[in-house]
């Protein structure tokens, strides 16, 4: 429902921030990972996940789409709530969580306070296929539709390059230069194809 919030950072602490967006202050719960990436500037944009329960509407904020996606995968596991998922993303980086699941490293997941052997195994069993499917290809697949990417891929296809190979190269480029213009993407891709 609320996919991101952009506004003036009015208050921050390690577990939450308040963002003033056109006169409305939003309390957004964050992980330590996101907190460590908050800019010092007043203007801030966080990707959000809204949890609606009978007694509360709670916003969780993330510095990146990839972190939000890992959070959503974690809370889809039976026995993992929003607070446990946030604790995991405070103790480990999104990449560490992703790699632990993909490599079936239960010890890393168990290193998080409050997660026992059975929960760690459940996380691995329920999420391994999803993590491999979504992330092993490329983290930029988590980002929303990128029209520049689509245009660049079309142009490369017209130039005679295979779609799968082009997509792999373009995704690598977009991982480091997310807002790259179509021309830039094509030029960089041509160097690597």
N, C-alpha and C positions, 0 to 999 in steps of 0.2 A: 504494500500500500504506500508506504513512504520509502522510497528507494535511496534517497540521499538528502542531506541537509547542508546548505551552504550559508554561512553567515559570519557574524562577529563572535569570536571566542571571548566570552565574558568571565568564565571561571574554569579552572582545570585542576584536577587532582589525579592521582594514579588510577583511580577506578571510574571516574566519570568526568564529563565536561558539560558546560552549559553553553549552548550556541544561541545567540540572539539573531533571529531571522525575521526581519521586518517587524520588530517590536514584540515578538513572541519568543520566550526563552525555552529552549528544549533541553531537558536533562537527558544526556546520552551516556549510557554505560559503556566503558571501553576496556580493552585488555591492556596489560602493560606494554605489549608489543606496539599497539596503536599509540599509546601514550608517549612512548619513546620516539615515535615518528612525527609527533605534532609539531608544526612549525611555530616559531616564536611570534610570527606575525599574527595580527588580530583576525584576518580573514581566513576561514577554514571551511573545508568541504570534507564531510565524512559519509561513507556509504553506510546505509543503515539496514537493520532488521527489526521489524516491529513485532513484538510478542503481545498478543491480546489474550488476557485471561479474564476470568469472571471478576476478579478484584483489582486488576491493574492492567494498564497499557504501558509496556516498557520498551524503550528504544535502545538498541545496541549499535554502537558505531565502530567503523573499521576504516583504517587508512587506505586499504586496497580492496579491490573486488575479490582478489584471490583469498584474502583472509576471511571475508564475509562468506565466500563459498565453502571454505573449510568449516567455518562455524555452523553453517546450515547443514552440512553433511554430518557433523558431530551430533547436533541436536536431533537428527533423524534416528539416531541409535537409541534403542530402548534402554533406559537407565541413565542417559546423559541429558541433563537439563541445561538450561542456558548458563547458569552459574558455573557448572562443571566445565562446559565448553569454553567459557571465558577464562577460567583458571588454566585450562590446557593451553590456550593461546597466550596466557601471561607467562607460563613456565617455559613453553617451547615456541619457536617461530612457526608460522604456517608451513614453511618448507620442512622443518623438522617433523611436524605432525604428519605431513604428506609422505615423507620418506619412511617414517616409522611404520605407517600403515602399509605402504607399498612393499617394504622389505620384511613385513611381518615381525617387527621388532617390538614385542610386547613389553620388554624391560623399559624402553624409552617412554612408552605410554604410561606404564605403572609408576614411573618416577614422578608423575604429577600427583599432588596431594589429593587424596580422596578417591583414587582409582585403584581398584584391586585387580587381581589376576583375571577373574571372570569378566569384568567390565572391559579390560584391555583386550582380551580375546574376542569379545563381542564386537568391539570397535573394528578390529582387524577383519573379522569374518564378514561383517555387514558392509564395510566401506572399501575393502581392497579392490574389488572390481570397479567400483565407481571412481576411485582415485586413479587407478591405472587408465581407465577409459578417458577421464577428463583431463588429468594432469600429465601423464607420461608423454602424451603427444606434444603438448606445449601449454604453458600457463596462460598465454595470451588468449586461449580459447574461452577463458572465463569472462573476458571482457565483452561488453555488449556489441551488437552489430557495428562494424566499422566500415562506413561507406568508402573511405579512402582505400582500405584493404581490398574491398570487393572490386573497385575500379582498377586498382593496380593488378589484381589477379586476372581480370578480364583482358587488360592490355597485354599481359604476359602470355595469356593463352592465344590471343590473336597473333602474337609474335612467334608462336609455334612451340612454346615451352609446355611441358606436361603439367597438368593442374596440381597434382599431389606434390611434385617437387617444388613448384612455384610457391605453393601454400606454405610448405615447410620453411623456405627461405624468407618469405614475407613475414611469417610469424616471428622468426628470429629477429628480424629488423624491428618489428613493432614492439618487441619485448623491451628493447632499449630506447626506441624513439616512438612512443605511443602516438604522439600527435603529428607524426611525419606527414608531409603533403604527398599527394599521389605521385608527383614527379620524382620526389626524393626516394620513395619506396621503390619505384621502377628502376631508377638509376642504381640504387644499392643492390637490388635483386639481380640486375644484369651483371654486376660484378661477381656475384656469387653463383650464378647458374652456369 
